[in-house]
Amino acid sequence: VQLRASGGGSVQAGDSLRLSCVASQSLTFLNVKTFAWYRQTPEKERELVASVTTARGETSYADSVKGRFTISRDDIRNSVYLDMNNLKPEDTAVYYCKFEALVYDQTFGIYNPRNYWGQGTLVTVSS
């Protein structure tokens, strides 16, 4: 399974961007339970930006992006998006998508967690 993230770029403060993450297989087939976007800079550890659950569509956002970022998914297109509005210089980072799935182990008859990561897309916001 491959996740391809795209949509990053260089923008000015106050601008908007939409990040996309497309899976090479059906989201339903992958049995994904949670979709998430993370970001990382050279100075900080990778941090969770936003997530959405499959079952109830519950969303969660980092305090720093609440009210500005929106996570959504499109099962038909096997995609997850991150709409980023009113971007700030501190949003500059490499953004990664992550799919948290449960994979059935036929040998033991149990479900094991498995995480899939995209390759990252760079967002640069200038003041």
N, C-alpha and C positions, 0 to 999 in steps of 0.2 A: 504494500500500500504506500502510495506517495501522496504527500500534500504539497501543493504548489501555491505559495503565497505571492501576492503581487499587489500593486497599487501604491507603493511607497514613492517618495519623491522629495524634492526640495520646494518648500512653500514659504510664504510670509506669515508672520503672526496674524491670527484672525481668519486665515484661510481654512478650507475644508479638504479632506481626503477620504476616499473609501478604499479600505484594504479588503482584498478577497483571498479566500483560501479554498482551493478546489481539491477534492479527494479523487483519487484515480478509481475508486470503487464506490458503490452505492453506500450512502450513510446508513441506510437500514440494514444492509448486508453486514456492514462493519459492526453493527450493534453499539453504536456510539451513545454514551450516556451523558457526556458533558462536552461542550465545545468551549474553547477558551482562546483568548489572545493574551500573550505576554509581551513584555518589552525588556530590553537590556541595553545598558550603556557601559562603556569601559570602566566607569566609576562605581557602578552599582550592580548588585546581583539581579538576576532575572526576576521580574515582578509580574504578578497577575494584574492585568488591566481590566478584563471583562470576561464573563462566562455566562453560558446559558445551558440549562438542562434540557434533555430531550423529553422526559416524561411530562413535565408541567410547564416547560418554557420559562422557568424561573431565571431571572437575570441577576447578576451581581457585578458591581463596578468598584474599582479602586476609588477612594475618596477624591483623589486628584483629578479624576476624569468624569465624575458624576455630573450629569446635566449637559455634558459636551459630547460624550461618546455613546454610541448605540451599537450593540451587538445583535445580529440577526442571522437566520439560517434559511437556506432554500434547499429542501431535500430533493427536489426535482433536478436541480443543477449540482447536487452534491457539494454545496458550497456554504461557507460561513463568511459573514462580512463584518467589518468594523467601520462604522461611519464616524468620522472624527470631525467635529466642528469647533470653531473658535480655537484653533491650534495655538499652542504657546511654545516658546523656545524650550521649555523644560519637557515637552513631549518628544523632543528629539531622541531617537533610539532606533534600534533594530527591533522590529515587531515580528513575533513568531505566533503561528497558530498551533493549537494543540487539540487533539481529539482524544478523549478518554473513553476507552471501549472495554467491553467485557467479551472475552473470547472463550468459547466452550472447549474444554479439554475432554475429548471423548474417552481418553484412557482412564481418567479418574472421575469423569462425570461431574466436573465442577466448572465454574466460570472463573477465569483469571483476568485480572486487570491488565490492559495493554494500552500504552500511550503512543500516539503517533504525532510527530512534530513536522512542521513545515520548515523550509530552509531559511526563512527570515527575509524581511523586506525593510529597507532603510527609509526612515522618515526624518527629514531635516527641516526644522522650523527656524527661520531667521527673524530677528526682531526688527 
